[in-house]
Amino acid sequence: MSTMAATVDVDVPVHTAYNQWTQFETFPEFMEGVEAVEQIDDRHTHWRIHVGPSTREFDATITEQHPDERVAWKSDSGPRHAGVITFHRLDDTHTRVTAQMDVDPEGFVENVADKLGVLEHRVDRDMRRFKEFIEGRGRETGAWRGDIPRPGAGDMPRQGPADMPRQGTGNMPRPGGEMPRPGGEMPRPGGEMPRPGGDIPRPGGDIPRPGGDIPRPGI
């Protein structure tokens, strides 16, 4: 596997440079040796490239995509190929773009090209052509601002069995917890309710007893 890298400063805002690199089908406009790229869905592409007299095709997966930061892909079949493009905002109208390509040369022609530094020079030329392409247009041909996290590093934490509340616990109140217990907030018999013999006058109290306030005969 050979690794090639190249950097170029472009006179466009970071979002413009990034947006253009999400448009895989325009890669043949500035990438040497790329005949066509078909965007199958948000994460999958099909490439047709030529190296010397040979034409190769392969499928590739977009492994990472973070708006205004990076785009990465790798081949799933055919020639081993991977690319990472990173973006660094210099100011409101200037961006530094770095490309890193990992290629596994196959066949005599590709191995010779690798040893002679042809592939590395190709990446450098690709970046200069990208600069001419995007600055000449002044704006991107399209954009996809979705976020694709690196495999195994999703933005949302995954919920496992330990995170799930067990039956009978968690957010539901347990019996005897937040729910009022019998005899708690509810008045108990004999509490706020008047007891027999309390507020209700007892016989012989406020009601005059026989022989009391009523005069007896003969007095």
Secondary structure, 3 states (H helix, E strand, C coil): CEEEEEEEEECCCHHHHHHHHCCHHHHHHCCCCEEEEEECCCCEEEEEEEECCEEEEEEEEEEEEECCCEEEEEECCCCCEEEEEEEEEEECCEEEEEEEEEECCCHHHHHHHHHCCHHHHHHHHHHHHHHHHHHHHCCCCCCCCCCECCCCCCCCCCCCCCCCCCCCCCCCCCCCCCCCCCCCCCCCCCCCCCCCCCCCCCCCCCCCCCCCCCCCCCC
